[in-house]
Amino acid sequence: QTDTLLILKETFQEQPIFSTRAHVFQIDPNTKKNWVPTSKHAVTVSYFYDSTRNVYRIISLDGSKAIINSTITPNMTFTKTSQKFGQWADSRANTVYGLGFSSESHLSKFAEKFAEFKEAARLAKEKSQEKMELTSTPSQESATGDLQSPLTPKSINGTDDERVTADASQNSEPRAEPNAVPFPHSSTTISKHWEAELAALKGNNAKLTAALLESTANVKQWKQQLAAYQEEAERLHKRVTELECVSGQTTGIKTQKTELNQTIEELEAALKAKEEELEQLKAEVENAHQLQSQKDAVTQKLQETETRNLELEAQLAELEQRLESNQVEQESFRKSLRSLLELLDGKIFELTELRDSLAKLIEGGGS
């Protein structure tokens, strides 16, 4: 919690030079393999430049909780493990941070900034080393001088402004004008001055004590809030860990997802073809039913026709028998007619002869 407060204080004093949003993960300290999510959702991840220390840092806050506080060093390397996931190791924090981005372009931009600020950190480190080598002797002398300076109550309990004021008062009181006559009651005045200074120091000390107590109370309250936030975060992390801890394997999952999508599309196309084929079969079945109905009707008509044909054949056979009997009767009738005609011919011949005989008789009797 103290680190979080320090980070918040430093963050307010600094300005981000680049920001993006990503899901934050840390490597599991036990297995060193699985990723543990440290944010419930995508949070802001920013690069900060600390001009006082001339360092670049990566900071991310989830509410009031600092989930990333990593100082970029020349030895760090940002590695892209997939199209939307990258990681880097922080030896000072003894962990490995992982970031999951919403797109490949965000990941590439973050990696470019990491390389840029890593090079800047390297140059800053080299300049700092050169500066330290050049100023090592004067700094040692100044350090010795500082150690020899006397400590006063003002330098212990007072603020910088108070120390400046006190030093000014100490320097101004003894340094009177060379020709001035000392005031007879100067010791009493100095005692009153020191009493006033002591009272002011006590007042400042009381204010500082009250401020410290208030800060302590605020820290306790912040600790309670952070504990509640941590409990809530742990409860939520347990629910999403199983889904998000495998984010490092996003590429394989996406490949499988792509293959499954292709398989699903192929199956959907095959299903659509089968449905079309089924519709065709249904139409053919309907046509078959209609043809079967027509066939049944034709079969029935054929049976009726065959029955009618049999009846007609029976009638034809009967007619043929009648015809044959009629032909026999006609033949016998013809024979009877021939016999009758022959008999008539004989009778007619006889009558003709009789007529001729009678005519001859008539003619002979008249002569």
Number of C-alpha atoms within 10 A of each C-alpha: 15 10 11 16 15 12 20 17 11 13 16 10 9 14 13 16 11 14 15 16 18 23 21 26 24 23 20 15 13 7 8 11 11 18 22 23 27 21 21 15 11 16 17 14 23 20 22 21 20 15 9 7 9 12 19 22 21 18 21 26 18 18 11 16 19 18 20 21 16 20 20 22 19 15 11 15 16 17 13 16 14 16 16 21 25 20 21 18 19 18 13 8 12 10 16 17 23 27 23 24 21 14 12 14 12 17 22 17 12 22 18 13 14 21 16 11 21 23 15 18 21 16 13 17 16 12 12 14 12 12 11 12 10 11 11 11 11 10 12 11 11 11 11 11 10 10 10 9 8 7 9 12 10 18 15 9 15 19 14 11 9 17 17 14 13 17 14 11 13 11 11 10 9 8 9 11 8 6 6 7 8 9 8 8 8 10 10 10 12 12 11 12 13 12 12 12 15 14 12 14 18 14 12 16 14 12 12 15 12 12 12 12 12 12 12 12 12 12 16 13 12 16 14 12 13 19 13 12 16 14 12 11 17 16 11 13 20 12 11 14 18 12 11 19 19 13 24 22 13 18 15 12 13 11 11 12 13 12 12 12 12 12 12 13 12 12 12 12 12 12 14 12 12 12 12 12 12 13 12 12 13 12 12 13 13 12 12 14 12 12 13 14 12 12 14 12 12 13 13 12 12 14 12 12 13 12 12 12 14 12 12 12 12 12 12 14 12 12 13 12 12 12 14 12 12 14 12 12 12 14 12 12 13 12 12 12 14 12 12 12 13 12 12 13 12 12 12 13 12 12 12 12 12 12 12 12 12 12 12 12 11 11 10 9 8 7 5
